């Protein structure tokens, strides 16, 4: 009986001290903030990737990260198979995944859905393409995919396609007549035109041809690291001058040797802000938030994937069998908090950090998709 009384008194003491302890605990710097990853995904890199990607662990770590919404790549990117068929099937599969997790996930159609996801404690999933090859020769397919909920259309991947030149296309070709037709159709349907992975001429052509602002959702700055996947100041400046958005990735292309770190992200954000202005720069990590348990095992899988990408002709300079498609010191559920702290230490104000983490993308999305 005495033991029970002691336990009761101990619990009472802890309960009485709880408010004081809560006051001492550091506040979450992302509490109440909009955090948008302009290109990324949710999935577990520790598994084979088959089936529903939204496992309990993935959802728990996504919520813990403070993420509000993420542009997730669906559909055809590269390789064999019919691009149109693959893309339709991919969107349908994701619709089923989201229906299975209504309390955690929200399909994003408008900028208002991003705000709604924040208010409801869910994570907004933005459907995006990274290769316009599924257009075939019919620009009206834009209408079909718009009706299916795709909101971001990246025109090219690294190689040449029927819309224009990717960053690895020989001769730096520009936007094709069909590419101009697709851009016009995307403008009519109020969808984002994304010029990530595009070659310089195609990017500049599309930015000038588009009647609406365009985006480069995941890139680095070529003035700092001269690699094809990074954008020139001319491209960055033109996109920003027309009201667009630029997202900086957490990728090896931020460092000449392919081994980038968190400081490199800050350095590229700094340069992009200087070129574009603080209202046009955000993040598009090109990765997930789920922590990798065994880096050595993952490195072996990455080496195999890189060999396959090289064989398919889609690997870009700066990626190799010994480079990670993420930053070792800026990964896992705390990556956005770490970036916010680094930006603060660099001298960015809380308002500027809020813009970079999500408000700039939200502003851009509001203009393109509507509120």
C-alpha positions in Angstrom: 0.0 0.0 0.0 2.8 2.3 0.9 4.4 1.6 -2.5 1.2 2.6 -4.3 1.0 5.8 -2.3 4.6 6.7 -3.2 3.8 6.0 -6.9 0.7 8.2 -6.7 2.6 11.0 -5.0 5.4 10.7 -7.6 3.0 10.9 -10.5 1.2 13.9 -8.9 4.6 15.6 -8.6 5.4 15.0 -12.3 2.0 16.2 -13.3 2.4 19.4 -11.2 5.8 20.0 -12.8 4.6 19.4 -16.4 3.7 23.0 -17.2 7.0 24.2 -15.9 8.9 21.5 -17.9 6.9 22.4 -21.0 8.0 26.1 -20.6 11.6 25.0 -20.4 11.4 22.7 -23.5 12.6 24.5 -26.7 9.8 25.5 -29.1 9.7 23.8 -32.4 11.0 26.3 -34.9 8.7 24.9 -37.6 5.5 25.1 -35.5 2.8 26.8 -37.5 5.1 27.2 -40.5 4.4 26.3 -44.1 7.1 24.0 -45.4 6.9 23.0 -49.0 9.3 20.7 -50.8 9.0 21.7 -54.5 10.4 18.3 -55.6 10.8 15.3 -53.4 8.7 12.4 -52.3 7.7 10.2 -49.4 9.0 6.7 -49.2 11.3 4.4 -47.2 14.8 4.1 -48.8 15.4 1.1 -46.5 12.9 -1.1 -48.4 12.6 -2.3 -52.0 9.9 0.3 -52.7 7.2 -2.1 -53.8 3.6 -1.5 -52.8 2.1 1.4 -50.8 5.0 3.8 -50.0 3.1 5.4 -47.2 4.1 3.0 -44.4 3.5 3.9 -40.7 7.2 4.9 -40.4 7.2 7.1 -43.5 4.0 8.9 -42.4 5.3 9.3 -38.8 8.7 10.7 -40.0 7.0 13.0 -42.5 4.8 14.5 -39.8 7.7 14.8 -37.5 9.7 16.7 -40.2 7.3 19.6 -40.2 6.6 19.1 -43.9 3.4 20.7 -45.2 3.4 19.6 -48.9 5.7 17.9 -51.4 5.7 17.7 -55.2 5.9 14.0 -55.8 7.2 12.7 -59.2 4.7 10.4 -60.9 4.5 8.9 -64.3 7.2 8.2 -66.9 10.7 9.6 -66.4 13.0 7.4 -68.4 13.5 3.8 -69.7 11.4 1.4 -71.7 7.6 1.2 -71.7 5.0 3.5 -73.1 5.2 6.9 -71.4 1.5 7.7 -71.7 0.4 4.3 -70.3 2.9 4.4 -67.5 1.8 7.9 -66.5 -1.9 7.2 -66.5 -1.3 4.0 -64.4 1.0 5.9 -62.0 -1.6 8.6 -61.3 -4.3 6.0 -60.7 -2.1 4.1 -58.3 -1.3 7.2 -56.3 -5.0 8.1 -56.1 -5.5 4.7 -54.4 -2.6 5.2 -52.0 -4.1 8.6 -50.9 -7.6 7.1 -50.5 -6.0 4.6 -48.1 -4.6 7.3 -45.9 -7.3 10.1 -45.7 -6.2 11.2 -42.2 -2.6 11.7 -43.2 -2.5 12.8 -46.8 -4.3 15.4 -49.0 -4.2 15.6 -52.8 -3.3 19.2 -53.8 -5.2 20.9 -56.5 -4.9 24.5 -55.4 -2.7 26.6 -53.2 -5.6 26.6 -50.7 -5.2 22.8 -50.4 -1.6 23.4 -49.1 -3.0 25.7 -46.4 -5.8 23.2 -45.6 -3.2 20.4 -45.2 -1.4 22.6 -42.7 -4.6 23.4 -40.8 -5.7 19.8 -40.7 -2.4 18.3 -39.7 -2.1 16.4 -43.0 0.6 16.4 -45.7 -0.3 17.7 -49.1 0.8 15.6 -52.1 1.3 17.5 -55.3 1.2 15.4 -58.4 4.1 16.2 -60.8 5.7 14.9 -63.9 9.5 15.0 -64.7 9.3 14.3 -68.4 6.8 15.5 -70.9 7.3 12.4 -73.1 3.8 11.2 -72.2 2.4 14.0 -74.3 3.2 12.0 -77.4 2.2 14.3 -80.2 -1.1 15.5 -78.7 -1.0 18.6 -76.6 -4.6 18.0 -75.5 -3.3 15.3 -73.2 -2.5 18.2 -70.9 -6.3 18.5 -70.3 -6.6 14.8 -69.4 -3.8 14.9 -66.8 -5.0 18.2 -65.4 -8.4 16.5 -64.8 -6.6 13.7 -63.1 -5.0 16.2 -60.7 -1.4 16.6 -62.1 -0.3 20.1 -61.2 3.3 20.3 -62.3 4.7 19.5 -65.7 8.5 19.4 -66.1 9.0 19.6 -69.9 12.1 17.4 -70.2 14.3 15.1 -68.3 18.1 15.0 -69.1 17.9 13.8 -72.7 16.1 15.3 -75.7 12.4 14.7 -76.1 9.7 16.0 -78.4 9.2 19.2 -76.4 12.9 20.3 -76.2 16.3 19.7 -74.9 17.3 18.3 -71.6 20.4 19.2 -69.8 22.3 16.4 -71.4 21.0 16.8 -75.0 23.9 17.4 -77.5 24.0 20.8 -79.1 21.8 22.5 -76.5 18.6 22.5 -78.6 15.7 24.8 -77.8 12.0 24.4 -77.3 10.4 22.7 -80.2 7.2 24.0 -82.0 5.3 21.1 -80.2 6.9 22.2 -76.9 5.5 25.7 -77.4 2.1 24.2 -78.1 2.3 22.3 -74.8 3.5 25.3 -72.8 0.5 27.3 -74.2 -1.9 24.5 -73.2 -0.4 24.3 -69.7 -0.9 28.1 -69.4 -4.6 27.7 -70.4 -5.1 25.0 -67.8 -3.3 27.0 -65.1 -0.6 24.3 -64.5 3.0 24.8 -63.5 5.6 24.7 -66.3 8.8 23.3 -64.6 12.1 23.8 -66.4 14.2 21.6 -64.1 16.5 19.2 -66.0 16.1 21.3 -69.2 19.0 22.6 -71.3 19.8 26.3 -71.2 18.1 27.2 -74.6 15.0 25.2 -73.8 14.7 26.9 -70.4 15.1 30.4 -71.8 12.8 29.7 -74.7 10.1 28.3 -72.4 10.4 31.1 -69.9 9.9 33.6 -72.7 7.1 31.7 -74.5 5.0 31.1 -71.3 2.3 33.7 -70.6 2.5 32.7 -66.9 5.5 32.6 -64.6 7.4 29.3 -64.7 9.5 27.4 -62.2 12.8 25.5 -61.8 11.7 23.4 -58.9 15.0 21.6 -58.2 18.4 23.0 -59.3 21.6 24.5 -58.2 23.6 27.6 -59.4 26.0 27.0 -62.3 27.9 30.2 -61.3 29.1 28.2 -58.3 29.4 24.7 -59.7 29.7 24.4 -63.5 27.6 21.3 -64.1 24.7 20.8 -66.6 22.1 20.2 -63.9 22.7 23.6 -62.4 21.1 26.7 -63.9 23.0 29.8 -65.2 22.4 33.2 -63.8 20.7 34.1 -67.0 18.1 31.4 -66.6 17.6 32.1 -62.9 17.3 35.9 -63.5 14.8 35.5 -66.3 12.6 33.1 -64.4 12.5 35.4 -61.4 12.0 38.5 -63.4 8.7 37.0 -64.8 7.4 36.1 -61.3 8.6 32.5 -61.2 10.1 30.2 -58.5 13.5 28.5 -58.1 14.0 25.6 -55.7 17.5 24.6 -54.6 18.1 20.9 -54.2 20.0 18.8 -51.7 22.0 17.0 -54.4 25.7 16.2 -55.2 25.7 18.8 -58.0 26.1 21.5 -55.4 29.8 20.5 -55.1 32.3 20.0 -57.9 33.5 16.7 -56.4 29.9 15.4 -56.0 30.1 15.3 -52.2 27.9 18.3 -51.2 27.1 19.3 -47.6 24.5 21.4 -45.8 26.8 24.5 -46.1 26.7 24.1 -49.9 22.9 24.3 -49.9 23.1 27.6 -48.0 25.8 28.8 -50.4 23.6 28.1 -53.4 20.5 29.6 -51.7 22.6 32.7 -51.0 23.6 33.0 -54.7 20.0 32.3 -55.9 18.6 35.0 -53.6 21.2 37.5 -54.8 20.3 36.8 -58.4 16.5 36.2 -58.1 15.5 38.2 -55.0 14.3 36.8 -51.7 10.7 36.3 -53.0 11.5 33.7 -55.6 13.8 31.1 -53.9 12.8 28.0 -52.1 13.8 24.4 -51.7 13.2 21.3 -53.9 15.4 18.7 -52.2 14.9 15.9 -54.7 14.7 13.5 -51.7 12.5 12.1 -48.9 12.6 12.7 -45.1 12.8 9.1 -44.0 16.1 8.4 -42.3 18.4 5.8 -44.0 19.4 3.1 -41.5 22.4 1.5 -43.2 24.4 3.9 -45.4 26.8 1.2 -46.5 24.0 -1.1 -47.8 22.3 1.9 -49.4 25.5 2.9 -51.2 25.7 -0.5 -52.8 22.1 -0.1 -54.1 23.0 3.4 -55.4 26.0 2.2 -57.3 23.8 -0.4 -59.1 21.2 2.3 -59.9 23.9 4.6 -61.2 25.2 1.9 -63.5 21.6 1.5 -64.8 21.2 5.2 -65.3 24.5 5.4 -67.2 23.5 2.5 -69.4 20.1 4.3 -70.2 21.9 7.5 -71.0 20.1 9.6 -68.4 22.9 10.1 -65.8 24.3 13.6 -65.6 27.9 14.8 -64.9 28.2 15.1 -61.1 26.4 11.9 -60.2 28.4 8.7 -59.9 28.6 5.3 -58.1 30.2 7.0 -55.1 27.9 10.0 -54.8 24.7 10.2 -52.7 21.5 11.7 -54.1 21.2 13.5 -50.7 23.4 15.2 -48.2 24.7 13.1 -45.3 24.5 16.1 -42.9 21.1 17.3 -44.1 18.8 14.3 -44.2 16.1 12.6 -42.2 13.2 14.2 -40.3 15.2 17.1 -39.0 16.5 18.4 -42.3 14.2 21.4 -42.6 14.9 22.5 -39.0 18.7 22.2 -39.6 18.4 24.2 -42.7 16.4 26.9 -40.9 19.0 27.1 -38.2 21.8 27.3 -40.8 20.0 30.1 -42.6 19.5 31.9 -39.3 23.2 31.7 -38.5 23.9 33.0 -42.0 21.9 36.2 -41.1 18.6 35.5 -42.7 15.6 36.9 -40.8 12.8 34.7 -39.6 10.5 36.1 -42.3 13.1 35.4 -45.0 13.5 31.8 -43.7 9.7 31.3 -43.8 9.7 32.4 -47.5 12.5 30.0 -48.4 11.0 27.1 -46.6 7.5 27.4 -48.1 5.9 30.8 -48.5 7.6 31.6 -51.8 6.3 28.4 -53.3 2.9 29.1 -51.9 2.8 32.5 -53.4 3.8 31.1 -56.8 1.3 28.3 -56.6 -1.5 30.8 -55.7 -0.7 32.7 -58.9 -0.7 29.6 -61.1 -3.3 27.4 -59.6 -5.4 29.9 -57.7 -6.2 30.2 -54.0 
